[in-house]
Structure formats: structure tokens, C-alpha cells
């Protein structure tokens, strides 16, 4: 089978590596650190299966265009991708489906609506949560205990200063507290088949969950506090009713559903749906799938998903190495040192996300430099979280560029939790 992976980051590198075990893989546009990358657009590539990684092409209808041309595609059409492309619509869908979620209200930039948004904020208690309704590369959410900061963020989003058109409609949510957890399900238009492993992402830039929100600074799977039974309970709560609601609305959803939950004292609450594998969550999930991934995704794309997903008992920890200035103004062009030495650590895979070649060539093989905000995903694998974490950080310490940024506490809490259970 020949698989065309669409995208250019660490998630797509993870797809290429995992799919490559059983299939021929080409990645478009890819990046200089991903073997098989090409500048040929997906519509010009002849493949047996197309796997669309990022949310942007999905929201733009790439899956629809490929299907109209008779191609087999893993990824929802534009109608299903609106679950992520419009947080306001997502909240409407899950509310109609009866999925427990935070109380919310939506507002646009009209003067009356803006005044109503500020008035609604005054009725809430911290933490205050303000989200762009549109796509903002994972950085359109403010969570703050400061009411003045929340009011300022409402204005910055609604007038387009912060996120352009993506923020001109916002969702203000009831603030929830508790640990977060992510789950994935493969959907074939009729069924949602759970990937029976939970993931915890670390969104804030700094240790101890400090600093600004980012696209994700690292993650860990599995979790000691979310076992198989808990995964099944969360799946029944969110995936099945949502897929049924989408079907009722005429949406034939074929792709992955990524659900983020908060485990509150009052019970689990759905925070969001994404319509693609998370980044960097995919990096610790895809390599643990023991099924033939190409065959599994193809069966979902054909609407005939029957296999259960089997995952390894191994643990994985991913540490993101980011460029200086991330997430506000990442610096590019710094030479990346130590990649070969990092990849020599047992159980470690280093995936390339925001990289470029120093000489500007498009093909792999040249000197890599920082080319974006999140530059590398350093993934450690082991029989337990502690081993996976140690391996990941040993590899991180072998990598360098000027002012490289990374968190030192990825999976630290999970390691302590497991140790405390012994």
C-alpha cells in the first residue's frame, strides 16, 4: 500500500515512521527532517490512501476534494472538520448530544455582543476561559484567574488584534479545575473505535504549568490515574453520542476524533474535540499501536472499521524542544547540534517538526536549523513511565542550539504517581 501523509510537522513524522513499517509512505509537504518528503501537492500524488494530519487542510475541504476525485481518505470533510474549525458549533453539537461540558456562551465583535461578553464574564468565577471560535494553531485559549486580563483578552480577540478573523467570534466558558486527559477514537461514519490509552499533554511553556499556552510542550502515555475502564467510560460519554449527533446532521465522519477532558470533582467534562491526531499526543500514541496502522486507517476510510485497536503496554514520553522566543516570536535559523547522538539513546526517536535546511534545499540530508516554534519532539519509550522519561531527557541533553527551550518536568507527576502506587 502507498500512503500519502499530508502535513509538515512532528505528527506527520510520527505517521510516516509508524506507517512505514507496512507501507510505502510519501509526505507532503513534509520537512527536511522527514524522509519521503515532497513538494508535490496531494492532489497530484497517486496513492492508495491519503492521511491528512493538520486541521487547516481538513477545515479547508481537502478531504472532500480528494474524495470527489475517487481517492480513499482518512480525515473528515469540511462539515465534520467544523467541530474544530468552529468551537461555537462544536459546543452546540455536544450540547445537543448530551455530552457533559462546561457552561458557555458565544459572542461576536458587534458592539452589543461585545458588551454582553464583558457582562457575561462578570457573572463567572475564576478561572476565566476565553477561546477563539476559529482555528488558532492551538494557541487561541486564555485561562486566567485575573478578571482584568480576561476582559482585555475579550477585546483583543474580538477586534482581531490577537488572532485575526479566528478570534472575531469567541466562546467564553465556565472555568473548570482538575487534571486533564486526552483520548482518541477512529471513526468510519458509523462506529467510533476507541484507542484504549489515555494521554496527558503539558500545554504551558514553563515548568509547573507556568507561562503562556502553547501548542504543547510534551506529553505522556499511558496514565496511572486513567485505566482501561475509565477510558471506556469516557468514550461512551463523549464519542458515541457525538458521532450519532453528527450522523443525524448528515455528517459522514471518517477520521479520528480527539477528545480533551477535565476530570472535575463533579465528574468528567468534555473540554474540546479536535478532528485530527493531536500534536504532540500523536507522537506517543501512534508508535504504540500494534495493529497494521495503514490497514486500520484504510478500513476507517472505507466505512468498514471492524478491528479493535491494540496498543502496546510500553510507556512513552515526548519532550518538545522549542526555539528561542516561542510561542510569541520564535527565532529561526539556529543550527541544531547533537541529533545523531540523541538518536543513539536506546528507546529514543527524535521527530522533526519546525526544521529547515541551512542552505535552503528542500530535500533531507543537509544541516538542519530551527525553522519554527516547536522544533523537535524527543520521544522516549520504555517498560514504564520512569524509564521512558529518563531516556527522553537523556536524549534532550545531547541536543543543542542557542537558547533552546524545553520543560524539565514532563511526566514528572505521572512518574511520582506510579511510584506512589507501588
C-alpha positions as CSV (number, residue, x, y, z in Angstrom):
1,X,0.0,0.0,0.0
2,X,1.2,3.5,-0.8
3,X,0.1,6.2,1.7
4,X,0.3,9.9,1.2
5,X,0.6,11.8,4.5
6,X,-0.4,15.4,4.3
7,X,1.4,17.8,6.7
8,X,4.8,19.0,7.7
9,X,5.3,18.6,11.5
10,X,6.2,16.2,14.2
11,X,2.8,14.5,14.0
12,X,3.4,13.8,10.3
13,X,6.9,12.5,11.0
14,X,5.3,10.1,13.6
15,X,2.8,9.0,11.0
16,X,5.5,8.4,8.4
17,X,7.6,6.4,10.8
18,X,4.7,4.2,12.1
19,X,3.1,3.7,8.7
20,X,6.4,2.9,7.1
21,X,6.6,-0.4,8.9
22,X,4.0,-1.9,6.5
23,X,3.5,0.7,3.7
24,X,5.3,2.9,1.3
25,X,5.0,6.5,2.6
26,X,5.3,9.9,1.0
27,X,4.8,13.1,3.0
28,X,3.6,16.4,1.5
29,X,4.9,19.0,2.0
30,X,6.9,17.4,4.9
31,X,10.1,19.0,6.0
32,X,13.8,18.3,5.5
33,X,13.9,16.1,8.6
34,X,11.2,13.7,7.4
35,X,12.3,11.0,4.8
36,X,10.0,10.8,1.9
37,X,9.0,14.5,1.9
38,X,8.0,16.1,-1.4
39,X,6.8,19.4,-2.6
40,X,4.2,17.8,-4.9
41,X,0.7,18.7,-3.7
42,X,-1.5,15.7,-2.5
43,X,-3.9,16.2,-5.4
44,X,-1.0,15.4,-7.8
45,X,0.2,12.3,-5.9
46,X,-1.1,8.8,-6.8
47,X,-1.6,6.8,-3.6
48,X,-3.9,4.1,-2.2
49,X,-4.7,6.1,1.0
50,X,-4.4,9.7,2.0
51,X,-3.9,10.6,5.7
52,X,-4.5,14.3,6.4
53,X,-2.6,15.4,9.6
54,X,-3.3,19.1,10.3
55,X,-6.6,20.8,11.0
56,X,-6.1,23.5,8.4
57,X,-6.4,21.4,5.2
58,X,-9.3,19.5,6.8
59,X,-11.3,22.7,7.5
60,X,-10.4,23.9,4.0
61,X,-12.1,20.8,2.5
62,X,-9.0,18.9,1.2
63,X,-10.7,15.5,2.1
64,X,-13.8,16.5,0.1
65,X,-11.7,17.4,-3.0
66,X,-9.7,14.1,-2.8
67,X,-12.9,12.0,-2.3
68,X,-14.6,13.8,-5.2
69,X,-11.6,12.6,-7.3
70,X,-12.2,9.0,-6.2
71,X,-9.4,8.8,-3.6
72,X,-9.5,6.9,-0.2
73,X,-9.1,9.4,2.6
74,X,-8.6,9.2,6.3
75,X,-9.9,12.6,7.6
76,X,-13.3,14.3,7.8
77,X,-14.8,16.5,5.2
78,X,-15.2,20.2,5.9
79,X,-18.5,19.7,7.5
80,X,-17.1,17.3,10.1
81,X,-13.9,19.4,10.5
82,X,-16.1,22.3,11.7
83,X,-16.0,20.5,15.1
84,X,-12.6,22.1,15.5
85,X,-12.9,24.9,13.0
86,X,-15.8,26.4,14.9
87,X,-15.7,25.9,18.7
88,X,-19.1,27.6,18.8
89,X,-20.5,24.9,16.6
90,X,-18.7,22.2,18.5
91,X,-20.3,23.3,21.7
92,X,-23.7,23.3,20.0
93,X,-23.2,19.8,18.7
94,X,-22.0,18.3,22.0
95,X,-24.8,20.1,24.0
96,X,-27.4,18.6,21.6
97,X,-25.7,15.2,22.0
98,X,-26.0,15.4,25.8
99,X,-22.2,15.3,26.4
100,X,-21.3,16.9,29.8
101,X,-19.3,20.0,29.1
102,X,-18.6,23.4,30.6
103,X,-21.4,26.0,30.6
104,X,-20.7,28.6,27.8
105,X,-21.8,31.5,25.7
106,X,-20.7,32.7,22.3
107,X,-20.2,36.3,21.2
108,X,-19.1,38.2,18.1
109,X,-17.5,41.7,17.7
110,X,-20.6,43.7,17.2
111,X,-20.9,46.5,19.9
112,X,-23.9,45.0,21.6
113,X,-22.4,41.5,21.6
114,X,-19.1,42.8,23.0
115,X,-20.9,44.5,25.9
116,X,-22.7,41.2,26.5
117,X,-19.4,39.3,26.5
118,X,-18.0,41.6,29.2
119,X,-21.2,41.3,31.2
120,X,-21.1,37.5,31.0
121,X,-17.6,37.5,32.3
122,X,-18.7,39.3,35.4
123,X,-21.2,36.5,36.2
124,X,-18.4,33.9,36.3
125,X,-15.8,32.8,38.8
126,X,-12.1,32.2,38.1
127,X,-10.6,30.6,36.2
128,X,-11.9,32.6,33.3
129,X,-11.7,30.8,29.9
130,X,-11.8,32.7,26.6
131,X,-11.4,30.8,23.3
132,X,-11.3,31.8,19.7
133,X,-14.1,30.1,17.8
134,X,-11.8,29.7,14.8
135,X,-8.5,27.9,14.3
136,X,-5.6,29.4,16.1
137,X,-2.9,26.7,15.9
138,X,-3.6,25.5,19.4
139,X,-2.9,28.9,21.0
140,X,-6.3,30.6,20.9
141,X,-7.3,29.8,24.5
142,X,-6.7,32.1,27.6
143,X,-7.2,30.6,31.0
144,X,-6.6,33.1,33.8
145,X,-7.6,33.9,37.3
146,X,-7.4,37.6,36.7
147,X,-10.7,39.2,35.6
148,X,-8.9,42.3,34.1
149,X,-6.8,40.1,31.9
150,X,-9.9,38.2,30.8
151,X,-11.7,41.5,29.8
152,X,-8.6,42.6,27.9
153,X,-8.4,39.3,26.1
154,X,-12.1,39.5,25.0
155,X,-11.3,42.9,23.4
156,X,-8.1,41.7,21.7
157,X,-9.8,38.7,20.2
158,X,-13.0,40.4,19.1
159,X,-11.3,43.3,17.4
160,X,-8.9,40.9,15.5
161,X,-5.7,42.2,17.3
162,X,-4.9,38.8,18.8
163,X,-5.9,36.2,16.2
164,X,-7.3,37.9,13.2
165,X,-10.6,36.5,11.9
166,X,-10.2,33.4,14.0
167,X,-11.0,35.4,17.1
168,X,-13.8,37.6,15.9
169,X,-16.1,35.1,17.3
170,X,-15.4,33.8,20.8
171,X,-16.5,31.2,23.3
172,X,-16.5,32.1,27.0
173,X,-16.7,29.1,29.2
174,X,-17.2,28.3,32.8
175,X,-13.8,27.7,34.4
176,X,-13.2,24.1,35.5
177,X,-10.5,22.6,37.7
178,X,-8.9,19.2,37.7
179,X,-6.4,17.0,35.8
180,X,-6.8,16.9,32.0
181,X,-6.7,13.8,29.8
182,X,-7.0,13.1,26.1
183,X,-8.4,10.1,24.3
184,X,-8.7,9.2,20.6
185,X,-11.3,7.2,18.6
186,X,-11.2,6.1,15.0
187,X,-14.5,6.7,13.2
188,X,-15.8,5.2,10.0
189,X,-19.0,7.2,9.7
190,X,-20.9,4.6,11.8
191,X,-18.7,3.4,14.6
192,X,-16.2,5.1,16.9
193,X,-13.5,2.6,18.0
194,X,-11.5,3.7,21.0
195,X,-7.7,3.8,21.1
196,X,-7.5,2.2,24.6
197,X,-4.9,4.5,26.0
198,X,-5.0,7.9,27.7
199,X,-2.6,10.8,27.1
200,X,-1.7,13.8,29.2
201,X,-0.4,16.9,27.4
202,X,1.5,19.8,29.0
203,X,0.3,23.0,27.4
204,X,2.1,25.7,29.3
205,X,5.5,26.9,28.3
206,X,7.2,26.6,31.6
207,X,7.8,24.1,34.4
208,X,5.0,23.8,36.9
209,X,2.4,24.8,34.2
210,X,3.6,28.4,34.2
211,X,3.8,30.8,31.3
212,X,1.7,31.2,28.2
213,X,-0.3,28.5,26.5
214,X,1.5,26.7,23.6
215,X,0.7,24.1,21.0
216,X,2.0,21.5,23.6
217,X,5.4,21.2,25.3
218,X,5.3,17.4,25.9
219,X,3.1,14.5,26.8
220,X,3.0,11.1,28.4
221,X,1.0,7.8,27.8
222,X,-0.4,5.7,29.4
223,X,-1.6,7.3,32.7
224,X,-1.7,5.6,36.1
225,X,-4.8,7.6,37.1
226,X,-6.9,6.7,34.0
227,X,-7.1,2.9,33.4
228,X,-8.9,1.0,30.7
229,X,-12.3,1.0,32.4
230,X,-12.0,4.8,32.8
231,X,-11.1,5.2,29.1
232,X,-14.2,3.1,28.1
233,X,-16.4,5.3,30.4
234,X,-15.1,8.5,28.9
235,X,-15.6,7.1,25.4
236,X,-19.2,6.1,26.0
237,X,-19.8,9.6,27.4
238,X,-18.4,11.5,24.5
239,X,-17.6,9.7,21.3
240,X,-20.7,7.6,20.7
241,X,-23.3,10.3,21.3
242,X,-21.3,12.9,19.3
243,X,-20.9,10.6,16.3
244,X,-24.7,9.8,16.5
245,X,-25.4,13.5,16.5
246,X,-23.1,14.1,13.6
247,X,-24.8,11.3,11.6
248,X,-28.2,12.8,12.4
249,X,-27.0,16.1,11.0
250,X,-25.9,14.4,7.8
251,X,-22.2,14.4,8.5
252,X,-20.3,11.2,7.4
253,X,-17.4,11.4,9.7
254,X,-14.4,9.3,8.7
255,X,-11.2,10.0,10.6
256,X,-10.0,10.4,14.1
257,X,-11.8,12.2,16.9
258,X,-9.6,13.6,19.6
259,X,-11.3,14.4,22.9
260,X,-9.9,16.5,25.7
261,X,-11.5,16.0,29.1
262,X,-11.1,17.6,32.5
263,X,-11.7,15.3,35.5
264,X,-13.5,17.7,37.8
265,X,-14.8,16.9,41.3
266,X,-18.3,16.8,39.8
267,X,-17.2,14.3,37.2
268,X,-15.6,14.3,33.7
269,X,-16.3,17.2,31.4
270,X,-15.5,17.5,27.7
271,X,-13.2,20.4,27.0
272,X,-12.9,20.1,23.3
273,X,-12.9,17.9,20.2
274,X,-10.2,18.0,17.6
275,X,-10.6,16.4,14.2
276,X,-7.0,15.1,13.9
277,X,-4.4,13.4,16.0
278,X,-3.0,15.8,18.5
279,X,0.5,17.2,18.2
280,X,2.5,16.0,20.3
281,X,-0.1,13.5,21.5
282,X,0.2,11.5,18.3
283,X,3.9,11.1,18.9
284,X,3.3,8.9,22.0
285,X,0.2,7.2,20.7
286,X,0.9,6.1,17.1
287,X,4.1,4.1,17.8
288,X,2.2,2.1,20.5
289,X,-0.4,0.8,18.1
290,X,0.3,-2.8,17.4
291,X,-2.3,-3.2,14.5
292,X,-1.2,-2.6,10.9
293,X,-1.8,1.2,11.1
294,X,-2.1,1.6,7.3
295,X,-4.8,-1.2,7.1
296,X,-6.6,0.2,10.2
297,X,-6.9,3.7,8.8
298,X,-7.9,2.4,5.4
299,X,-10.7,0.4,6.9
300,X,-12.0,3.5,8.7
301,X,-11.8,5.4,5.4
302,X,-13.8,2.8,3.6
303,X,-16.5,2.8,6.3
304,X,-15.8,-0.8,7.3
305,X,-13.8,-0.4,10.6
306,X,-14.2,-3.7,12.4
307,X,-10.8,-4.3,14.1
308,X,-10.3,-3.2,17.7
309,X,-7.2,-1.2,18.3
310,X,-4.4,-2.9,20.2
311,X,-1.8,-0.9,21.9
312,X,1.5,-1.9,23.5
313,X,1.9,-1.9,27.3
314,X,5.0,0.2,26.9
315,X,5.1,3.8,28.1
316,X,6.1,6.8,26.0
317,X,7.2,10.3,27.0
318,X,7.6,13.1,24.5
319,X,9.6,16.3,25.3
320,X,9.2,19.2,22.9
321,X,12.4,21.2,22.2
322,X,11.3,24.7,21.1
323,X,13.0,27.7,19.5
324,X,14.1,30.8,21.4
325,X,11.1,33.2,21.7
326,X,8.4,30.6,21.3
327,X,5.4,30.9,21.3
328,X,5.3,34.7,20.7
329,X,8.2,35.2,18.2
330,X,10.2,32.1,17.6
331,X,13.7,32.7,16.3
332,X,14.7,30.6,13.2
333,X,18.0,29.8,11.6
334,X,19.8,28.4,14.6
335,X,21.9,25.3,13.8
336,X,20.7,22.1,15.5
337,X,23.5,20.1,17.1
338,X,23.5,16.6,18.5
339,X,20.7,14.9,16.6
340,X,22.8,11.8,15.8
341,X,23.9,11.4,19.4
342,X,20.4,11.8,20.7
343,X,19.1,9.1,18.4
344,X,21.7,6.7,19.7
345,X,20.0,6.6,23.1
346,X,18.1,3.2,23.4
347,X,14.3,3.5,23.0
348,X,14.5,7.1,21.7
349,X,13.0,8.5,18.5
350,X,13.6,12.1,17.5
351,X,10.9,13.6,15.3
352,X,11.4,16.7,13.3
353,X,8.7,19.4,13.5
354,X,9.8,23.0,12.8
355,X,13.0,22.5,11.0
356,X,14.6,23.8,7.8
357,X,17.9,23.3,6.0
358,X,20.6,25.8,6.4
359,X,21.2,26.1,2.7
360,X,17.5,26.3,1.8
361,X,17.4,23.0,0.0
362,X,14.1,21.1,0.1
363,X,15.4,17.5,0.4
364,X,16.6,15.8,3.5
365,X,20.4,15.5,4.1
366,X,21.6,19.0,4.8
367,X,22.4,20.8,8.0
368,X,19.2,21.3,9.9
369,X,18.3,24.6,11.6
370,X,15.4,25.9,13.6
371,X,12.5,26.6,11.2
372,X,9.5,27.1,13.5
373,X,8.4,27.3,17.1
374,X,8.3,23.7,18.2
375,X,11.4,22.3,16.6
376,X,11.9,18.7,17.7
377,X,9.9,16.0,19.5
378,X,12.2,13.8,21.6
379,X,10.3,10.6,22.4
380,X,11.4,8.0,24.9
381,X,10.0,4.6,25.1
382,X,10.3,2.1,28.0
383,X,8.5,-0.6,30.0
384,X,7.3,2.1,32.4
385,X,6.9,5.9,32.5
386,X,10.1,6.5,34.6
387,X,12.3,4.6,32.1
388,X,10.7,6.3,29.1
389,X,11.1,9.7,30.8
390,X,14.8,9.1,31.7
391,X,15.5,8.1,28.1
392,X,13.8,11.1,26.6
393,X,15.7,13.6,28.8
394,X,19.0,11.8,28.3
395,X,18.4,12.4,24.5
396,X,17.3,16.0,25.0
397,X,20.6,16.8,26.9
398,X,22.5,15.7,23.8
399,X,20.8,18.2,21.6
400,X,21.5,21.9,21.5
401,X,21.1,25.2,19.7
402,X,21.3,28.8,21.1
403,X,18.6,29.4,23.7
404,X,16.8,26.1,23.1
405,X,13.7,25.9,25.3
406,X,12.1,22.8,26.9
407,X,10.3,21.9,30.1
408,X,12.2,19.7,32.6
409,X,9.0,18.3,34.3
410,X,7.2,16.5,31.5
411,X,5.7,13.3,33.0
412,X,7.3,14.1,36.4
413,X,3.9,14.0,38.2
414,X,3.0,10.7,36.4
415,X,6.3,9.1,37.5
416,X,5.6,10.0,41.1
417,X,2.0,8.8,40.9
418,X,3.1,5.4,39.6
419,X,5.8,5.2,42.3
420,X,3.3,6.0,45.0
421,X,1.0,3.2,43.8
422,X,3.7,0.5,44.4
